[in-house]
Amino acid sequence: MSEMVFLKAGPFRFEARLETEAAPETCSAILKLLPYRERIIHVRWSGEGLWIPLGTTDFGIGYENHTSFPAPGQMLLYPGGISETEMLLAYGAVHFKSKMGQLAGNHFLTVTSPLEDLAKLGRMVLWEGAQALEIGLT
């Protein structure tokens, strides 16, 4: 069973699916945060992705459904370890990494529509800076 959520970022609104079967612990931790509001910035090392640094936040979870190469629309939670805890939303080609090297994050959310706006959001964040982000239940 999957749970539908929305993401609002800058002027864009996206529908998304929580990957509850593949990443149940991560999704459970995220659901406790909803509605989640933060600012999203462009990644530093990973390519075409957007990033939420979370510092030393400990969600009390390990790896599940993890990847270093998310597809556009996939959102990851890196639970911490060799780098800080963080979230990443791919809008294009991504090889998830930090200054410490390659990372793998838990794929917990997939944007389902409108996918064509992800690249527009990515370019906006790259050229105009941080944008407000909200994740909530639909």
N, CA, C and O atoms as a GROMACS GRO file, in nm:
protein
  552
    1MET      N    1   0.085  -0.118   0.000
    1MET     CA    2   0.000   0.000   0.000
    1MET      C    3   0.089   0.124   0.000
    1MET      O    4   0.187   0.131   0.075
    2SER      N    5   0.056   0.219  -0.083
    2SER     CA    6   0.133   0.342  -0.086
    2SER      C    7   0.044   0.459  -0.047
    2SER      O    8  -0.078   0.454  -0.064
    3GLU      N    9   0.104   0.560   0.004
    3GLU     CA   10   0.035   0.679   0.050
    3GLU      C   11   0.070   0.793  -0.044
    3GLU      O   12   0.186   0.812  -0.079
    4MET      N   13  -0.032   0.868  -0.086
    4MET     CA   14  -0.008   0.981  -0.177
    4MET      C   15   0.015   1.108  -0.095
    4MET      O   16  -0.050   1.133   0.006
    5VAL      N   17   0.111   1.186  -0.144
    5VAL     CA   18   0.145   1.313  -0.081
    5VAL      C   19   0.160   1.417  -0.192
    5VAL      O   20   0.161   1.384  -0.310
    6PHE      N   21   0.173   1.542  -0.151
    6PHE     CA   22   0.204   1.648  -0.246
    6PHE      C   23   0.333   1.714  -0.204
    6PHE      O   24   0.371   1.712  -0.087
    7LEU      N   25   0.400   1.773  -0.300
    7LEU     CA   26   0.517   1.858  -0.275
    7LEU      C   27   0.486   1.992  -0.339
    7LEU      O   28   0.445   1.998  -0.455
    8LYS      N   29   0.506   2.098  -0.265
    8LYS     CA   30   0.500   2.233  -0.321
    8LYS      C   31   0.640   2.290  -0.307
    8LYS      O   32   0.698   2.288  -0.199
    9ALA      N   33   0.694   2.340  -0.418
    9ALA     CA   34   0.828   2.398  -0.416
    9ALA      C   35   0.828   2.514  -0.513
    9ALA      O   36   0.796   2.499  -0.631
   10GLY      N   37   0.864   2.632  -0.461
   10GLY     CA   38   0.856   2.751  -0.544
   10GLY      C   39   0.713   2.761  -0.595
   10GLY      O   40   0.619   2.743  -0.517
   11PRO      N   41   0.693   2.790  -0.725
   11PRO     CA   42   0.558   2.802  -0.779
   11PRO      C   43   0.498   2.668  -0.826
   11PRO      O   44   0.389   2.667  -0.883
   12PHE      N   45   0.568   2.557  -0.803
   12PHE     CA   46   0.526   2.428  -0.855
   12PHE      C   47   0.460   2.342  -0.749
   12PHE      O   48   0.492   2.350  -0.630
   13ARG      N   49   0.366   2.259  -0.794
   13ARG     CA   50   0.302   2.160  -0.708
   13ARG      C   51   0.311   2.026  -0.777
   13ARG      O   52   0.283   2.013  -0.896
   14PHE      N   53   0.352   1.925  -0.701
   14PHE     CA   54   0.371   1.790  -0.754
   14PHE      C   55   0.290   1.690  -0.672
   14PHE      O   56   0.273   1.707  -0.552
   15GLU      N   57   0.240   1.588  -0.738
   15GLU     CA   58   0.180   1.474  -0.670
   15GLU      C   59   0.290   1.368  -0.657
   15GLU      O   60   0.375   1.355  -0.746
   16ALA      N   61   0.289   1.295  -0.547
   16ALA     CA   62   0.395   1.197  -0.523
   16ALA      C   63   0.340   1.079  -0.443
   16ALA      O   64   0.237   1.088  -0.378
   17ARG      N   65   0.414   0.969  -0.451
   17ARG     CA   66   0.378   0.846  -0.381
   17ARG      C   67   0.487   0.812  -0.279
   17ARG      O   68   0.605   0.810  -0.313
   18LEU      N   69   0.447   0.787  -0.156
   18LEU     CA   70   0.542   0.735  -0.058
   18LEU      C   71   0.564   0.587  -0.088
   18LEU      O   72   0.469   0.513  -0.114
   19GLU      N   73   0.688   0.544  -0.084
   19GLU     CA   74   0.724   0.405  -0.116
   19GLU      C   75   0.718   0.321   0.013
   19GLU      O   76   0.820   0.274   0.063
   20THR      N   77   0.595   0.305   0.064
   20THR     CA   78   0.576   0.242   0.195
   20THR      C   79   0.614   0.094   0.198
   20THR      O   80   0.655   0.044   0.303
   21GLU      N   81   0.601   0.024   0.087
   21GLU     CA   82   0.637  -0.119   0.086
   21GLU      C   83   0.788  -0.137   0.080
   21GLU      O   84   0.843  -0.225   0.147
   22ALA      N   85   0.856  -0.055   0.000
   22ALA     CA   86   1.001  -0.070  -0.019
   22ALA      C   87   1.082  -0.005   0.093
   22ALA      O   88   1.193  -0.048   0.123
   23ALA      N   89   1.027   0.100   0.154
   23ALA     CA   90   1.099   0.175   0.258
   23ALA      C   91   1.005   0.207   0.374
   23ALA      O   92   0.980   0.325   0.402
   24PRO      N   93   0.954   0.106   0.443
   24PRO     CA   94   0.854   0.130   0.548
   24PRO      C   95   0.904   0.212   0.665
   24PRO      O   96   0.831   0.298   0.715
   25GLU      N   97   1.026   0.189   0.711
   25GLU     CA   98   1.077   0.264   0.826
   25GLU      C   99   1.100   0.410   0.790
   25GLU      O  100   1.070   0.500   0.869
   26THR      N  101   1.154   0.434   0.672
   26THR     CA  102   1.179   0.571   0.627
   26THR      C  103   1.047   0.645   0.609
   26THR      O  104   1.033   0.758   0.654
   27CYS      N  105   0.950   0.582   0.544
   27CYS     CA  106   0.820   0.645   0.524
   27CYS      C  107   0.751   0.674   0.657
   27CYS      O  108   0.689   0.780   0.673
   28SER      N  109   0.761   0.582   0.751
   28SER     CA  110   0.703   0.605   0.884
   28SER      C  111   0.765   0.727   0.950
   28SER      O  112   0.694   0.809   1.010
   29ALA      N  113   0.896   0.741   0.940
   29ALA     CA  114   0.965   0.857   0.998
   29ALA      C  115   0.921   0.986   0.929
   29ALA      O  116   0.901   1.088   0.995
   30ILE      N  117   0.906   0.982   0.798
   30ILE     CA  118   0.865   1.100   0.722
   30ILE      C  119   0.721   1.138   0.755
   30ILE      O  120   0.690   1.256   0.772
   31LEU      N  121   0.633   1.039   0.764
   31LEU     CA  122   0.492   1.067   0.794
   31LEU      C  123   0.476   1.141   0.927
   31LEU      O  124   0.385   1.222   0.942
   32LYS      N  125   0.563   1.113   1.022
   32LYS     CA  126   0.557   1.181   1.152
   32LYS      C  127   0.590   1.330   1.140
   32LYS      O  128   0.553   1.409   1.227
   33LEU      N  129   0.660   1.368   1.033
   33LEU     CA  130   0.700   1.507   1.013
   33LEU      C  131   0.595   1.591   0.940
   33LEU      O  132   0.600   1.714   0.943
   34LEU      N  133   0.500   1.524   0.874
   34LEU     CA  134   0.407   1.596   0.787
   34LEU      C  135   0.305   1.677   0.865
   34LEU      O  136   0.256   1.631   0.968
   35PRO      N  137   0.272   1.798   0.818
   35PRO     CA  138   0.329   1.863   0.700
   35PRO      C  139   0.472   1.910   0.730
   35PRO      O  140   0.500   1.966   0.835
   36TYR      N  141   0.560   1.884   0.634
   36TYR     CA  142   0.702   1.917   0.647
   36TYR      C  143   0.731   2.042   0.565
   36TYR      O  144   0.696   2.049   0.447
   37ARG      N  145   0.794   2.140   0.628
   37ARG     CA  146   0.829   2.265   0.559
   37ARG      C  147   0.976   2.295   0.581
   37ARG      O  148   1.026   2.294   0.693
   38GLU      N  149   1.043   2.324   0.471
   38GLU     CA  150   1.186   2.355   0.475
   38GLU      C  151   1.219   2.431   0.348
   38GLU      O  152   1.133   2.453   0.264
   39ARG      N  153   1.343   2.470   0.335
   39ARG     CA  154   1.391   2.530   0.211
   39ARG      C  155   1.476   2.427   0.139
   39ARG      O  156   1.550   2.350   0.200
   40ILE      N  157   1.463   2.426   0.007
   40ILE     CA  158   1.538   2.332  -0.074
   40ILE      C  159   1.641   2.409  -0.155
   40ILE      O  160   1.612   2.515  -0.211
   41ILE      N  161   1.763   2.355  -0.160
   41ILE     CA  162   1.872   2.420  -0.233
   41ILE      C  163   1.928   2.323  -0.336
   41ILE      O  164   1.893   2.205  -0.337
   42HIS      N  165   2.014   2.374  -0.423
   42HIS     CA  166   2.073   2.287  -0.525
   42HIS      C  167   2.187   2.206  -0.463
   42HIS      O  168   2.259   2.255  -0.377
   43VAL      N  169   2.201   2.081  -0.510
   43VAL     CA  170   2.308   1.995  -0.460
   43VAL      C  171   2.445   2.054  -0.495
   43VAL      O  172   2.457   2.135  -0.587
   44ARG      N  173   2.545   2.013  -0.422
   44ARG     CA  174   2.681   2.061  -0.446
   44ARG      C  175   2.760   1.967  -0.535
   44ARG      O  176   2.830   2.013  -0.625
   45TRP      N  177   2.751   1.838  -0.512
   45TRP     CA  178   2.838   1.741  -0.579
   45TRP      C  179   2.765   1.639  -0.665
   45TRP      O  180   2.828   1.572  -0.746
   46SER      N  181   2.635   1.626  -0.650
   46SER     CA  182   2.563   1.510  -0.704
   46SER      C  183   2.508   1.524  -0.845
   46SER      O  184   2.468   1.424  -0.904
   47GLY      N  185   2.504   1.642  -0.902
   47GLY     CA  186   2.449   1.658  -1.036
   47GLY      C  187   2.320   1.736  -1.035
   47GLY      O  188   2.312   1.844  -0.976
   48GLU      N  189   2.216   1.682  -1.101
   48GLU     CA  190   2.090   1.751  -1.117
   48GLU      C  191   1.992   1.709  -1.007
   48GLU      O  192   1.902   1.628  -1.028
   49GLY      N  193   2.014   1.766  -0.890
   49GLY     CA  194   1.933   1.731  -0.775
   49GLY      C  195   1.915   1.849  -0.682
   49GLY      O  196   1.990   1.947  -0.687
   50LEU      N  197   1.815   1.838  -0.598
   50LEU     CA  198   1.784   1.939  -0.497
   50LEU      C  199   1.804   1.877  -0.360
   50LEU      O  200   1.788   1.756  -0.343
   51TRP      N  201   1.839   1.960  -0.263
   51TRP     CA  202   1.896   1.908  -0.140
   51TRP      C  203   1.839   1.979  -0.018
   51TRP      O  204   1.813   2.100  -0.020
   52ILE      N  205   1.821   1.903   0.088
   52ILE     CA  206   1.785   1.956   0.219
   52ILE      C  207   1.887   1.901   0.318
   52ILE      O  208   1.879   1.784   0.356
   53PRO      N  209   1.984   1.983   0.361
   53PRO     CA  210   2.079   1.937   0.462
   53PRO      C  211   2.010   1.930   0.598
   53PRO      O  212   1.938   2.022   0.637
   54LEU      N  213   2.031   1.820   0.670
   54LEU     CA  214   1.965   1.799   0.799
   54LEU      C  215   2.063   1.784   0.914
   54LEU      O  216   2.023   1.748   1.025
   55GLY      N  217   2.190   1.810   0.888
   55GLY     CA  218   2.290   1.809   0.995
   55GLY      C  219   2.298   1.678   1.069
   55GLY      O  220   2.317   1.572   1.009
   56THR      N  221   2.282   1.685   1.200
   56THR     CA  222   2.296   1.567   1.286
   56THR      C  223   2.162   1.502   1.320
   56THR      O  224   2.155   1.419   1.410
   57THR      N  225   2.055   1.539   1.249
   57THR     CA  226   1.924   1.479   1.274
   57THR      C  227   1.934   1.327   1.267
   57THR      O  228   1.990   1.272   1.171
   58ASP      N  229   1.881   1.259   1.367
   58ASP     CA  230   1.884   1.113   1.372
   58ASP      C  231   1.741   1.060   1.364
   58ASP      O  232   1.663   1.077   1.458
   59PHE      N  233   1.708   0.997   1.254
   59PHE     CA  234   1.575   0.940   1.236
   59PHE      C  235   1.563   0.800   1.296
   59PHE      O  236   1.454   0.743   1.300
   60GLY      N  237   1.675   0.745   1.342
   60GLY     CA  238   1.672   0.613   1.403
   60GLY      C  239   1.646   0.501   1.304
   60GLY      O  240   1.592   0.397   1.341
   61ILE      N  241   1.686   0.522   1.180
   61ILE     CA  242   1.665   0.420   1.077
   61ILE      C  243   1.797   0.389   1.009
   61ILE      O  244   1.892   0.467   1.015
   62GLY      N  245   1.802   0.275   0.944
   62GLY     CA  246   1.919   0.238   0.865
   62GLY      C  247   1.887   0.243   0.718
   62GLY      O  248   1.797   0.314   0.675
   63TYR      N  249   1.961   0.166   0.641
   63TYR     CA  250   1.940   0.163   0.497
   63TYR      C  251   1.824   0.072   0.461
   63TYR      O  252   1.810  -0.037   0.517
   64GLU      N  253   1.742   0.116   0.368
   64GLU     CA  254   1.638   0.035   0.307
   64GLU      C  255   1.604   0.098   0.172
   64GLU      O  256   1.591   0.220   0.161
   65ASN      N  257   1.590   0.015   0.070
   65ASN     CA  258   1.558   0.064  -0.064
   65ASN      C  259   1.655   0.174  -0.106
   65ASN      O  260   1.614   0.274  -0.166
   66HIS      N  261   1.782   0.157  -0.076
   66HIS     CA  262   1.880   0.264  -0.097
   66HIS      C  263   1.944   0.257  -0.236
   66HIS      O  264   1.957   0.150  -0.296
   67THR      N  265   1.983   0.374  -0.284
   67THR     CA  266   2.045   0.387  -0.414
   67THR      C  267   2.139   0.508  -0.415
   67THR      O  268   2.124   0.601  -0.336
   68SER      N  269   2.235   0.503  -0.505
   68SER     CA  270   2.323   0.617  -0.529
   68SER      C  271   2.288   0.686  -0.661
   68SER      O  272   2.342   0.793  -0.692
   69PHE      N  273   2.197   0.626  -0.738
   69PHE     CA  274   2.162   0.678  -0.870
   69PHE      C  275   2.010   0.691  -0.883
   69PHE      O  276   1.948   0.616  -0.958
   70PRO      N  277   1.948   0.786  -0.812
   70PRO     CA  278   1.803   0.802  -0.822
   70PRO      C  279   1.762   0.854  -0.959
   70PRO      O  280   1.834   0.932  -1.022
   71ALA      N  281   1.648   0.810  -1.005
   71ALA     CA  282   1.590   0.859  -1.130
   71ALA      C  283   1.519   0.993  -1.102
   71ALA      O  284   1.485   1.022  -0.987
   72PRO      N  285   1.497   1.072  -1.206
   72PRO     CA  286   1.423   1.197  -1.186
   72PRO      C  287   1.288   1.171  -1.118
   72PRO      O  288   1.212   1.084  -1.159
   73GLY      N  289   1.262   1.248  -1.014
   73GLY     CA  290   1.139   1.233  -0.938
   73GLY      C  291   1.153   1.149  -0.812
   73GLY      O  292   1.062   1.145  -0.730
   74GLN      N  293   1.266   1.081  -0.797
   74GLN     CA  294   1.286   1.002  -0.676
   74GLN      C  295   1.351   1.087  -0.568
   74GLN      O  296   1.446   1.160  -0.593
   75MET      N  297   1.297   1.075  -0.446
   75MET     CA  298   1.350   1.149  -0.332
   75MET      C  299   1.412   1.050  -0.235
   75MET      O  300   1.354   0.945  -0.205
   76LEU      N  301   1.532   1.083  -0.187
   76LEU     CA  302   1.608   0.998  -0.097
   76LEU      C  303   1.625   1.063   0.039
   76LEU      O  304   1.626   1.186   0.051
   77LEU      N  305   1.637   0.980   0.141
   77LEU     CA  306   1.679   1.024   0.273
   77LEU      C  307   1.808   0.949   0.305
   77LEU      O  308   1.809   0.827   0.314
   78TYR      N  309   1.915   1.024   0.322
   78TYR     CA  310   2.041   0.965   0.369
   78TYR      C  311   2.036   0.974   0.520
   78TYR      O  312   2.033   1.084   0.575
   79PRO      N  313   2.037   0.859   0.591
   79PRO     CA  314   2.016   0.862   0.736
   79PRO      C  315   2.138   0.904   0.818
   79PRO      O  316   2.133   0.902   0.941
   80GLY      N  317   2.246   0.941   0.751
   80GLY     CA  318   2.366   0.983   0.823
   80GLY      C  319   2.468   0.871   0.827
   80GLY      O  320   2.439   0.756   0.794
   81GLY      N  321   2.587   0.908   0.867
   81GLY     CA  322   2.697   0.811   0.872
   81GLY      C  323   2.826   0.882   0.838
   81GLY      O  324   2.881   0.954   0.921
   82ILE      N  325   2.875   0.863   0.715
   82ILE     CA  326   3.001   0.928   0.676
   82ILE      C  327   2.980   1.074   0.638
   82ILE      O  328   3.076   1.150   0.626
   83SER      N  329   2.856   1.114   0.619
   83SER     CA  330   2.821   1.252   0.586
   83SER      C  331   2.700   1.289   0.671
   83SER      O  332   2.645   1.205   0.742
   84GLU      N  333   2.657   1.414   0.663
   84GLU     CA  334   2.542   1.457   0.742
   84GLU      C  335   2.413   1.395   0.690
   84GLU      O  336   2.407   1.350   0.576
   85THR      N  337   2.312   1.393   0.774
   85THR     CA  338   2.180   1.349   0.734
   85THR      C  339   2.126   1.449   0.631
   85THR      O  340   2.144   1.570   0.647
   86GLU      N  341   2.060   1.398   0.527
   86GLU     CA  342   2.013   1.488   0.423
   86GLU      C  343   1.905   1.422   0.339
   86GLU      O  344   1.890   1.299   0.339
   87MET      N  345   1.828   1.505   0.268
   87MET     CA  346   1.733   1.458   0.169
   87MET      C  347   1.778   1.509   0.033
   87MET      O  348   1.839   1.616   0.023
   88LEU      N  349   1.747   1.432  -0.070
   88LEU     CA  350   1.782   1.470  -0.206
   88LEU      C  351   1.666   1.436  -0.298
   88LEU      O  352   1.609   1.327  -0.289
   89LEU      N  353   1.630   1.530  -0.385
   89LEU     CA  354   1.527   1.508  -0.487
   89LEU      C  355   1.593   1.521  -0.623
   89LEU      O  356   1.641   1.629  -0.659
   90ALA      N  357   1.595   1.412  -0.699
   90ALA     CA  358   1.656   1.413  -0.833
   90ALA      C  359   1.560   1.478  -0.932
   90ALA      O  360   1.441   1.447  -0.934
   91TYR      N  361   1.613   1.569  -1.015
   91TYR     CA  362   1.534   1.622  -1.126
   91TYR      C  363   1.596   1.588  -1.260
   91TYR      O  364   1.538   1.618  -1.364
   92GLY      N  365   1.712   1.528  -1.259
   92GLY     CA  366   1.784   1.486  -1.380
   92GLY      C  367   1.884   1.380  -1.340
   92GLY      O  368   1.860   1.301  -1.249
   93ALA      N  369   1.998   1.378  -1.409
   93ALA     CA  370   2.102   1.279  -1.381
   93ALA      C  371   2.169   1.307  -1.247
   93ALA      O  372   2.220   1.416  -1.224
   94VAL      N  373   2.169   1.208  -1.159
   94VAL     CA  374   2.227   1.223  -1.025
   94VAL      C  375   2.315   1.102  -0.993
   94VAL      O  376   2.277   0.987  -1.018
   95HIS      N  377   2.432   1.131  -0.938
   95HIS     CA  378   2.520   1.032  -0.875
   95HIS      C  379   2.538   1.086  -0.733
   95HIS      O  380   2.620   1.175  -0.710
   96PHE      N  381   2.464   1.032  -0.638
   96PHE     CA  382   2.456   1.085  -0.503
   96PHE      C  383   2.590   1.072  -0.432
   96PHE      O  384   2.643   0.962  -0.416
   97LYS      N  385   2.644   1.186  -0.391
   97LYS     CA  386   2.773   1.187  -0.322
   97LYS      C  387   2.789   1.314  -0.241
   97LYS      O  388   2.711   1.408  -0.253
   98SER      N  389   2.892   1.314  -0.159
   98SER     CA  390   2.928   1.429  -0.077
   98SER      C  391   3.078   1.448  -0.088
   98SER      O  392   3.145   1.378  -0.163
   99LYS      N  393   3.129   1.542  -0.013
   99LYS     CA  394   3.275   1.560  -0.014
   99LYS      C  395   3.347   1.439   0.043
   99LYS      O  396   3.468   1.424   0.025
  100MET      N  397   3.273   1.352   0.111
  100MET     CA  398   3.330   1.229   0.168
  100MET      C  399   3.331   1.115   0.067
  100MET      O  400   3.395   1.012   0.090
  101GLY      N  401   3.259   1.130  -0.046
  101GLY     CA  402   3.252   1.026  -0.147
  101GLY      C  403   3.109   0.986  -0.176
  101GLY      O  404   3.014   1.056  -0.139
  102GLN      N  405   3.092   0.872  -0.244
  102GLN     CA  406   2.961   0.824  -0.284
  102GLN      C  407   2.875   0.792  -0.163
  102GLN      O  408   2.923   0.738  -0.063
  103LEU      N  409   2.746   0.828  -0.173
  103LEU     CA  410   2.647   0.799  -0.069
  103LEU      C  411   2.534   0.717  -0.130
  103LEU      O  412   2.516   0.716  -0.252
  104ALA      N  413   2.460   0.649  -0.046
  104ALA     CA  414   2.337   0.581  -0.088
  104ALA      C  415   2.227   0.628   0.008
  104ALA      O  416   2.244   0.625   0.130
  105GLY      N  417   2.117   0.671  -0.049
  105GLY     CA  418   2.005   0.717   0.031
  105GLY      C  419   1.883   0.629   0.011
  105GLY      O  420   1.870   0.561  -0.090
  106ASN      N  421   1.795   0.632   0.110
  106ASN     CA  422   1.673   0.552   0.106
  106ASN      C  423   1.571   0.618   0.014
  106ASN      O  424   1.525   0.729   0.042
  107HIS      N  425   1.536   0.551  -0.094
  107HIS     CA  426   1.433   0.601  -0.186
  107HIS      C  427   1.298   0.581  -0.119
  107HIS      O  428   1.249   0.468  -0.108
  108PHE      N  429   1.238   0.692  -0.073
  108PHE     CA  430   1.114   0.683   0.003
  108PHE      C  431   0.996   0.751  -0.065
  108PHE      O  432   0.882   0.732  -0.022
  109LEU      N  433   1.019   0.829  -0.170
  109LEU     CA  434   0.912   0.906  -0.232
  109LEU      C  435   0.940   0.916  -0.382
  109LEU      O  436   1.055   0.930  -0.423
  110THR      N  437   0.833   0.907  -0.462
  110THR     CA  438   0.846   0.920  -0.607
  110THR      C  439   0.744   1.021  -0.657
  110THR      O  440   0.624   1.003  -0.638
  111VAL      N  441   0.791   1.127  -0.722
  111VAL     CA  442   0.701   1.224  -0.784
  111VAL      C  443   0.635   1.156  -0.902
  111VAL      O  444   0.702   1.095  -0.986
  112THR      N  445   0.501   1.166  -0.909
  112THR     CA  446   0.427   1.102  -1.017
  112THR      C  447   0.378   1.201  -1.122
  112THR      O  448   0.360   1.162  -1.238
  113SER      N  449   0.358   1.326  -1.085
  113SER     CA  450   0.318   1.427  -1.184
  113SER      C  451   0.328   1.567  -1.122
  113SER      O  452   0.320   1.579  -1.000
  114PRO      N  453   0.345   1.669  -1.199
  114PRO     CA  454   0.385   1.670  -1.340
  114PRO      C  455   0.538   1.662  -1.350
  114PRO      O  456   0.609   1.755  -1.311
  115LEU      N  457   0.588   1.552  -1.403
  115LEU     CA  458   0.732   1.528  -1.411
  115LEU      C  459   0.804   1.635  -1.494
  115LEU      O  460   0.920   1.665  -1.468
  116GLU      N  461   0.736   1.691  -1.594
  116GLU     CA  462   0.802   1.791  -1.678
  116GLU      C  463   0.838   1.919  -1.601
  116GLU      O  464   0.922   1.996  -1.647
  117ASP      N  465   0.776   1.942  -1.487
  117ASP     CA  466   0.808   2.061  -1.408
  117ASP      C  467   0.930   2.043  -1.317
  117ASP      O  468   0.981   2.141  -1.265
  118LEU      N  469   0.976   1.919  -1.298
  118LEU     CA  470   1.092   1.897  -1.211
  118LEU      C  471   1.216   1.969  -1.261
  118LEU      O  472   1.286   2.033  -1.182
  119ALA      N  473   1.245   1.960  -1.390
  119ALA     CA  474   1.363   2.027  -1.446
  119ALA      C  475   1.348   2.178  -1.436
  119ALA      O  476   1.446   2.249  -1.414
  120LYS      N  477   1.226   2.228  -1.452
  120LYS     CA  478   1.202   2.373  -1.436
  120LYS      C  479   1.233   2.416  -1.293
  120LYS      O  480   1.297   2.519  -1.272
  121LEU      N  481   1.188   2.337  -1.196
  121LEU     CA  482   1.218   2.367  -1.057
  121LEU      C  483   1.368   2.361  -1.032
  121LEU      O  484   1.423   2.448  -0.966
  122GLY      N  485   1.434   2.259  -1.085
  122GLY     CA  486   1.578   2.246  -1.067
  122GLY      C  487   1.654   2.366  -1.119
  122GLY      O  488   1.743   2.418  -1.051
  123ARG      N  489   1.620   2.411  -1.240
  123ARG     CA  490   1.687   2.530  -1.296
  123ARG      C  491   1.657   2.654  -1.214
  123ARG      O  492   1.744   2.739  -1.196
  124MET      N  493   1.534   2.666  -1.164
  124MET     CA  494   1.498   2.781  -1.082
  124MET      C  495   1.583   2.785  -0.955
  124MET      O  496   1.636   2.890  -0.919
  125VAL      N  497   1.597   2.672  -0.888
  125VAL     CA  498   1.676   2.667  -0.765
  125VAL      C  499   1.823   2.694  -0.796
  125VAL      O  500   1.891   2.762  -0.719
  126LEU      N  501   1.873   2.640  -0.907
  126LEU     CA  502   2.012   2.662  -0.944
  126LEU      C  503   2.041   2.810  -0.968
  126LEU      O  504   2.141   2.863  -0.919
  127TRP      N  505   1.954   2.878  -1.041
  127TRP     CA  506   1.982   3.016  -1.082
  127TRP      C  507   1.922   3.122  -0.991
  127TRP      O  508   1.972   3.235  -0.987
  128GLU      N  509   1.816   3.088  -0.918
  128GLU     CA  510   1.751   3.188  -0.833
  128GLU      C  511   1.770   3.162  -0.684
  128GLU      O  512   1.740   3.249  -0.602
  129GLY      N  513   1.820   3.045  -0.648
  129GLY     CA  514   1.847   3.016  -0.507
  129GLY      C  515   1.739   2.934  -0.439
  129GLY      O  516   1.646   2.884  -0.503
  130ALA      N  517   1.754   2.921  -0.308
  130ALA     CA  518   1.668   2.837  -0.226
  130ALA      C  519   1.520   2.870  -0.246
  130ALA      O  520   1.483   2.986  -0.263
  131GLN      N  521   1.438   2.767  -0.244
  131GLN     CA  522   1.294   2.782  -0.257
  131GLN      C  523   1.226   2.712  -0.140
  131GLN      O  524   1.276   2.613  -0.087
  132ALA      N  525   1.111   2.765  -0.100
  132ALA     CA  526   1.031   2.702   0.004
  132ALA      C  527   0.981   2.567  -0.047
  132ALA      O  528   0.943   2.553  -0.163
  133LEU      N  529   0.981   2.468   0.042
  133LEU     CA  530   0.931   2.334   0.010
  133LEU      C  531   0.832   2.294   0.118
  133LEU      O  532   0.854   2.318   0.237
  134GLU      N  533   0.724   2.232   0.076
  134GLU     CA  534   0.628   2.173   0.169
  134GLU      C  535   0.593   2.034   0.118
  134GLU      O  536   0.568   2.016  -0.001
  135ILE      N  537   0.592   1.936   0.207
  135ILE     CA  538   0.544   1.802   0.177
  135ILE      C  539   0.427   1.777   0.270
  135ILE      O  540   0.438   1.795   0.392
  136GLY      N  541   0.315   1.735   0.214
  136GLY     CA  542   0.196   1.710   0.295
  136GLY      C  543   0.111   1.599   0.239
  136GLY      O  544   0.131   1.556   0.125
  137LEU      N  545   0.017   1.552   0.317
  137LEU     CA  546  -0.075   1.449   0.273
  137LEU      C  547  -0.178   1.509   0.179
  137LEU      O  548  -0.223   1.622   0.198
  138THR      N  549  -0.216   1.432   0.077
  138THR     CA  550  -0.318   1.481  -0.017
  138THR      C  551  -0.456   1.458   0.039
  138THR      O  552  -0.555   1.493  -0.026
   0.00000   0.00000   0.00000
